[in-house]
Amino acid sequence: MRLNVGKRFGVHVRALRHARQFTQEGLAERSELSVDAVRRIERGAFSPSLETVNKLATGLDVSLRTLFNDFDRDRRDQVAELCDYLGKRNRNELRMVWRVIRAMFEGV
């Protein structure tokens, strides 16, 4: 069973916190958030605002890009693989691929 996005994000934040050997209290202090906010984010019981996510990234000493970089790894790897494949195609092939993709998703 796949976790919802809030729970997955919470698991990801917890893993980053543990990797840095921070307590929830330590991360809260570094992030200028309440301990309760950190706990709720890690449990997936709270969907943080962009401002809160930025504070978490600061507290974890990572960029926003790094915070999200590993978050949805399966999708990112598939997209990266597709981009690598398409990067080897010529202009005419790319036009054809673009037409096929648009046709596939029209009306969806």
PyMOL commands that set and color helices and strands:
alter all, ss='L'
color gray80, all
select helices_A, chain A and resi 5-19+24-31+35-43+50-60+64-69+73-86+91-105
alter helices_A, ss='H'
color red, helices_A
deselect
rebuild
show_as cartoon
